Amino acid sequence: MLVTFYETARGDRPVEGFIDRLSAKEAAKVLDALAAIEAHGLETVVARQLKGKLWELKVSAARVFYVVVTGPEVVLLHAYKKQGQKAPRKEIETAERRMDEVLAARR
């Protein structure tokens, strides 16, 4: 399975930047999870469906929102560090906007 990063119009990759800002130990866990997805698929990681095609990958305290598109390809949309029980609405809305953009571009 192909894992790709959402890219803004300016060429930024928000999830890649998020991973870069994590501690080395936390970043290694996220990168290991992404490598497992590429090698063995989504069955190898802990994830939950949030809404429609929007999913959340859980890796320690890191949360990465993603969408699966044809190919199969996983597009990493947005990430944040968990601090409470529920995902903050603002974080979900950011991921939803990016998902809509990705899906519209793939039609």
C-alpha angles and dihedrals in degrees: 000000000000118000116201135172125240109245125207123224088262091055097255119144105208097190092049089051090049091053091048090055094052122095114268091255095050093044090052091055092051093045090048090053091050091049090050090053091051093048102037109010134246094308089080097063138059110253139149134203112244105180132340107316094350115108135179123221113209117210113163105298093337119099122195121189116212144168127212114226132180117296086050095275130159113211113201105218111174140348139198140167113258115241104159142028097271132043108258112253090233091058093049092048091053090051092047092052091050092045091053089050093050094047093047091052091051096054 
